[in-house]
C-alpha cells in the first residue's frame, strides 16, 4: 500500500532548481565573458588555447548541465518520497 505523496513539493523543488540554475548560469556567463574574450584573443601557447577551448565548451553547455542536475534531482526526490507500507 502506498502512502500519500506530496507531488507539489516535487514540482516546486524542480522549478526552484531550474530557477536557481538559470541565475547561476547568468552570473557565470556575466563574470566569464571578459576574461574569456581576453584569453581567446591573446592565447599563444597550445596548452592555453586547448584549455580555453575546453572552458568555452563547458560554459556553452552549462545550461544543459543544470537541467540534467535538476531533472535527476527531481527523480531522486520522487523516488525518496515514495514509500511502501
C-alpha positions as CSV (number, residue, x, y, z in Angstrom):
1,X,0.0,0.0,0.0
2,X,1.4,3.3,-1.0
3,X,1.4,6.3,1.3
4,X,0.2,9.7,0.2
5,X,2.8,11.6,-1.9
6,X,3.4,15.4,-1.8
7,X,3.8,15.9,-5.5
8,X,3.5,19.7,-5.2
9,X,6.7,19.7,-3.2
10,X,8.5,17.9,-6.0
11,X,7.2,20.4,-8.6
12,X,8.3,23.3,-6.5
13,X,11.7,21.7,-6.0
14,X,12.1,21.2,-9.7
15,X,11.1,24.8,-10.6
16,X,13.3,26.2,-7.8
17,X,16.3,24.1,-9.1
18,X,15.8,25.4,-12.6
19,X,15.4,29.0,-11.5
20,X,18.5,28.7,-9.3
21,X,20.4,27.2,-12.2
22,X,19.3,29.9,-14.5
23,X,20.6,32.6,-12.1
24,X,23.9,30.7,-11.6
25,X,24.4,30.3,-15.4
26,X,23.7,34.0,-16.0
27,X,26.2,35.1,-13.2
28,X,28.9,32.7,-14.5
29,X,28.4,33.9,-18.1
30,X,28.5,37.6,-17.0
31,X,31.7,37.1,-15.0
32,X,33.4,34.9,-17.6
33,X,32.7,37.0,-20.7
34,X,35.6,39.5,-20.4
35,X,38.3,37.0,-19.3
36,X,37.3,34.5,-21.9
37,X,37.4,37.2,-24.6
38,X,40.9,38.3,-23.4
39,X,42.3,34.8,-23.3
40,X,40.8,34.0,-26.7
41,X,42.5,37.0,-28.3
42,X,45.9,36.7,-26.6
43,X,46.5,32.9,-26.1
44,X,49.7,31.8,-27.9
45,X,50.7,28.6,-26.2
46,X,48.9,25.4,-27.4
47,X,48.1,24.3,-23.9
48,X,46.4,27.6,-23.1
49,X,44.4,27.5,-26.4
50,X,43.3,24.0,-25.6
51,X,42.3,24.9,-22.1
52,X,40.4,27.9,-23.5
53,X,38.5,25.7,-25.9
54,X,37.5,23.2,-23.2
55,X,36.4,26.0,-20.9
56,X,34.3,27.5,-23.7
57,X,32.7,24.1,-24.3
58,X,31.8,23.9,-20.6
59,X,30.4,27.4,-20.5
60,X,28.4,26.9,-23.6
61,X,26.9,23.7,-22.2
62,X,26.3,24.9,-18.7
63,X,22.5,25.3,-19.0
64,X,22.3,21.7,-20.2
65,X,24.3,20.5,-17.2
66,X,22.0,22.4,-14.8
67,X,18.8,21.0,-16.5
68,X,20.2,17.4,-16.1
69,X,21.1,18.0,-12.5
70,X,17.6,19.4,-11.8
71,X,15.8,16.6,-13.5
72,X,17.9,13.8,-11.9
73,X,17.5,15.5,-8.5
74,X,13.7,15.7,-9.1
75,X,13.6,12.0,-10.0
76,X,15.7,11.1,-6.9
77,X,13.4,13.2,-4.7
78,X,10.3,11.5,-6.1
79,X,11.9,8.0,-5.5
80,X,12.8,9.1,-2.0
81,X,9.4,10.3,-1.1
82,X,7.7,7.1,-2.5
83,X,7.2,4.8,0.4
84,X,5.6,1.4,0.6
85,X,3.9,0.2,3.7
